[in-house]
Amino acid sequence: MAIVVNLDVVLARRKMRSKELAERIGITEANVSLLKSGKVKGVRFDTLERICEVLDCQPGDILEWRRD
């Protein structure tokens, strides 16, 4: 089972760059890049909340569970 991060899709729909998201939620652009690539083991709820607030979306728009 895998959790897929669709942050790049949501950013594209909102026509927003990673740099702008990073600035608006207060994390580094490198950390946004790691989130987009799915190379993180977890994400803090407060970070997820800020992402959802800025992108006007739900956590389920960003995170998806798929069977292997």
C-alpha positions as CSV (number, residue, x, y, z in Angstrom):
1,M,0.0,0.0,0.0
2,A,1.2,3.5,-0.8
3,I,0.3,7.0,-0.1
4,V,0.6,9.2,-3.2
5,V,1.2,12.9,-2.9
6,N,-0.7,14.9,-5.5
7,L,0.7,18.3,-4.4
8,D,2.1,19.0,-7.9
9,V,-1.3,18.5,-9.4
10,V,-3.0,20.8,-7.0
11,L,-0.3,23.5,-7.5
12,A,-0.8,23.2,-11.3
13,R,-4.6,23.6,-11.0
14,R,-4.0,26.7,-8.8
15,K,-1.3,28.0,-11.2
16,M,1.0,28.4,-8.3
17,R,4.7,27.7,-8.1
18,S,6.4,25.7,-5.3
19,K,8.4,28.8,-4.4
20,E,5.2,30.8,-3.7
21,L,3.7,28.0,-1.7
22,A,6.8,27.7,0.4
23,E,6.9,31.4,1.1
24,R,3.2,31.5,2.0
25,I,3.3,28.5,4.4
26,G,6.6,29.2,5.9
27,I,8.7,26.2,4.9
28,T,11.7,26.0,2.5
29,E,11.3,25.4,-1.2
30,A,13.4,22.3,-0.7
31,N,10.9,20.8,1.7
32,V,8.0,21.6,-0.7
33,S,10.0,19.7,-3.4
34,L,10.4,16.7,-1.1
35,L,6.7,16.8,-0.4
36,K,5.9,16.9,-4.1
37,S,8.1,14.0,-4.9
38,G,6.7,11.9,-2.0
39,K,10.2,11.4,-0.5
40,V,9.0,12.3,3.0
41,K,8.0,9.9,5.7
42,G,5.4,12.2,7.2
43,V,3.9,15.7,7.2
44,R,3.0,17.7,10.3
45,F,-0.7,18.4,10.6
46,D,0.0,22.2,11.0
47,T,1.9,22.1,7.7
48,L,-0.8,20.2,6.0
49,E,-3.4,22.7,7.4
50,R,-1.4,25.7,6.0
51,I,-1.1,24.0,2.6
52,C,-4.8,23.4,2.5
53,E,-5.6,26.9,3.6
54,V,-3.3,28.5,0.9
55,L,-4.4,26.2,-1.9
56,D,-8.1,26.2,-0.7
57,C,-8.3,22.4,-0.8
58,Q,-8.9,19.4,1.4
59,P,-6.1,17.0,2.6
60,G,-7.7,14.3,0.4
61,D,-6.9,16.5,-2.7
62,I,-3.2,16.3,-1.8
63,L,-2.9,12.8,-0.3
64,E,-4.2,9.6,-1.9
65,W,-4.0,6.0,-0.8
66,R,-3.4,3.3,-3.5
67,R,-3.1,-0.4,-3.3
68,D,0.3,-1.9,-4.5
